Amino acid sequence: MKSETILTALDTLQEAMQQTKSPSEITALSDRMIALIDRLGDQGEPLWSIEQAAEYLHVSRACIQRWCRCEMIPFVPFGAQKMFLPSAIRKWLIDSTKKPHSVWRKRR
């Protein structure tokens, strides 16, 4: 299963978890989330914590948390905790890098 597919499944499970009130359903959904997160780790990439993502991106922990709240950065929700797939962070970083433009005008 590809990382993107697993992340989509995790999002779906997170939404279902927020809507259910049954303790047994919450436990079952939680178990499925843990299994999916294990599959992400099995792909050769351990998940990063907020601290590890902040260190990699050279920003503060608060900045990463703000980006998560605004959904500006890809993350894996795990209860109240946020985890990060390194390849998704690298792709996000490349995709959000703007191309430089010339500030010099041609002289006439």
N, C-alpha and C positions, 0 to 999 in steps of 0.2 A: 504494500500500500504506500503511495507517495505521501510525502510530508504535507502537501497542500490538502490532500483528501483527509488525512488524519486531523489537520487543523480545522477543517470544515466540520468534521464529525464532532470534534471537541466543542466547537461553537454551538452546534445543535444540542448537544448534551447539556451545556451550560444553561441554555435557554429553557430546556425542559426542567432542569433542576430548580430554576427560579420559579417556575409555575406550579410545581407540585408541592403538596403539603404532607404527603404520606411518608413517614420515616422509612418504611421498607422500600419505597420507590427511590427515595433520596440515596439510600444505601446502594441499591442496584445501579443507579446512574453514576454514583461515585466510583463504584468498582469498575464500571465500563470506562470511565475517564482515566482511572489509574492504568488500566490495561492499554489504552490508546497512548498514554504518555510513555509507558514502557516501550511500546512499539517505536515511538519517535527516538527514544534512546537507543534502541536496537539498530537503528540505521547508521550507527557509527558516530553519532553526534550526541554528546550529553547536553541536556538542556542547561541554559544559563539562568542564574538568579538575577535579580535587579542589580545587585552589586557588580556582578560579572559583566552584564550588558553595559552598565555605566562606565566601568573601567575600560572596556573595549572601545566605546564611543567617546571617551574622554569628556564625559559630562557628569553632573551630580546625580545621586540617587533620586532626589526630588524632581529633577528634570525628566528622568525616565518615567517616574510615576505620573507626572503631568502629561507626558506624551501618551501614556496608556489611557488615562482618563479621557483624553481628546481623541483616542483611537488613531493616533498619528504613527504609531510604531506597531509592527506585528508582534503579538504575544500569545501565549497559551494560558488561558485562565485555569487556575487550579484552586478552586475554592476562593479564598480571599487573596491567595498568592498569585503572582504573575510569573511565568517562566518564559524563556526566550529560546527559539531555535536558532543557533548560530548562522546557518545558511539563509534563513529568512531575514535576519538582521543584515547580513552582507548584501543580499539582493535589494532590500529596502534602501540601504545606504547608496548603492549604485543607482537605483531608480530615482532617488530623490536628489542626486547630484545634478546641479544645473550646468549646462554647457557655458563656458566663458564666452563673452562677446567682446568685440573690440571697442575700447573706449577712445581710440584714436580715430579722428576723422581725416579723410584725405584732404590735403591742402589743394587749393585751386590755383 
